Amino acid sequence: MSKKLKHEELLEKIHQKLSDINSNMLKVFWIVAIFAFLYFGLMLYLLNK
């Protein structure tokens, strides 16, 4: 029984770590997306000027 609890506790820790990584990766994605949008907007502006 205690082995099962240890496995469940380990799985919970792994799940928490993966959730943190997912959250961080989403933040990075949105930051990169914003800068890409600004970059392509600037390129379009400069091309049409």
C-alpha positions as CSV (number, residue, x, y, z in Angstrom):
1,M,0.0,0.0,0.0
2,S,2.8,2.4,0.8
3,K,4.4,1.7,-2.6
4,K,1.2,2.8,-4.3
5,L,1.1,6.0,-2.2
6,K,4.8,6.7,-3.1
7,H,4.0,6.2,-6.8
8,E,1.0,8.5,-6.6
9,E,3.1,11.1,-4.8
10,L,5.8,10.9,-7.4
11,L,3.3,11.2,-10.2
12,E,1.8,14.2,-8.6
13,K,5.2,15.9,-8.3
14,I,5.9,15.1,-12.0
15,H,2.5,16.4,-13.0
16,Q,3.2,19.7,-11.1
17,K,6.6,20.1,-12.7
18,L,5.1,19.5,-16.2
19,S,2.4,22.0,-15.5
20,D,5.0,24.6,-14.5
21,I,7.0,23.9,-17.7
22,N,3.8,24.2,-19.8
23,S,2.9,27.5,-18.1
24,N,6.4,28.8,-18.8
25,M,6.4,27.7,-22.4
26,L,3.1,29.4,-23.0
27,K,4.5,32.6,-21.6
28,V,7.6,32.3,-23.9
29,F,5.3,31.6,-26.9
30,W,3.2,34.7,-26.3
31,I,6.3,36.9,-25.8
32,V,7.8,35.6,-29.1
33,A,4.5,36.0,-30.9
34,I,4.2,39.6,-29.8
35,F,7.7,40.5,-30.9
36,A,7.1,38.6,-34.2
37,F,3.9,40.6,-34.8
38,L,5.8,43.9,-34.1
39,Y,8.7,42.9,-36.4
40,F,6.4,42.0,-39.3
41,G,4.3,45.1,-38.7
42,L,7.5,47.2,-38.9
43,M,8.6,45.4,-42.0
44,L,5.3,46.0,-43.7
45,Y,5.3,49.6,-42.6
46,L,8.9,50.2,-44.0
47,L,8.1,48.4,-47.3
48,N,5.0,50.6,-47.9
49,K,6.8,53.8,-46.9
